Amino acid sequence: MSAQLLEGKSVALKIKEHIRLDAEALRQKLGRAPKLVSIQVGENPGSEVYIKSQEKNAKDLGIEFDLKKFDAATTQDELIKGIERLNCDKTASGIILQMPLPQHIDGKLISRYISPEKDVEAVHPQNMGEIVFGKARILPCTAASCMELLNSIQGLELYGKEAVIVGHSEIVGKPLALLLLNKFVTTTICHIATGQRGTLPEFVKKAEILIVAVGKAGIVKGDWIKEGAIVIDVGINRVEGKIVGDVEFDKAKEKASHITPVPGGVGPLTVAILMRNVIEAAKSQLLS
Ligand code: NAD
């Protein structure tokens, strides 16, 4: 059996259709387009690519885009003041802070200064906390992308399924575990200590839904995959000039029922979710 591919692009296209309509409706209500402000401190080739993709997607969807560049030597206090100015700026619907930040700036601390209403990456503790209660309007982009991929599988009933997440980061594994729990999925999270203990294969072998977000090429072996499992590979690794995931794709696809390609799986969806978050942020600001 060869698995069905879970491609992010087609799911992203459907989400973008809704965003375009919502952005236009907001433009008419507000008299201006909703706006995403991206903050970059210093230069970083990785974030340049992401910023370009944000700009292109925003413009395509009727969302204004503004890049606020801060010098690499900007102090933490200066950056906080810059964020506070944007929090008060009614034309800025959403704020995203590009990572990585220079070493002298504490990213986790800074994220707390973005107003929760404008925090389109859901990194503020208030937005994270809302996920616990199943009330979040703005979701972390990568975790939400994984949920969208699951939702795109026709006839899939999440209730009661057994999922294993490998990776417990704050942007992927932890929020995703809560999103799955909110759907009554029995959820296990594995992480570095699971790997060190040598029990990772045992957990993976039980997974009806497997989501891997580690950042180590081929860490999940193809023959660990349960027959008929749904496999979502979040990992992005460059190996000999090629981008590959964390799961041994060629072997895994022979056992899985559905599997994401890397690239082309989760990646194309995350920026669409980011744009959807800008729309959600603009809508909730209209109500407040
Ligand atoms: P992270 O470094 O913050 O977290 C890595 C996780 O892997 C940790 O929970 C760690 O405990 C776990 N881990 C490390 N070694 C392990 C081992 N041997 N066994 C089991 N678990 C182990 O990473 P992150 O920011 O969550 O990103 C993970 C991967 O996902 C990276 O490759 C990143 O590039 C990719 N990513 C992709 C997207 C996308 O849009 N496709 C978005 C975010 C992250």
Residues whose N, C-alpha, C, O or C-beta is under 5 A from the ligand:
A	BS01	NAD	T142 G167 H168 S169 V172 C190 H191 I192 G195 A213 V214 G215 V234 G235 I236 V266 G267 T270
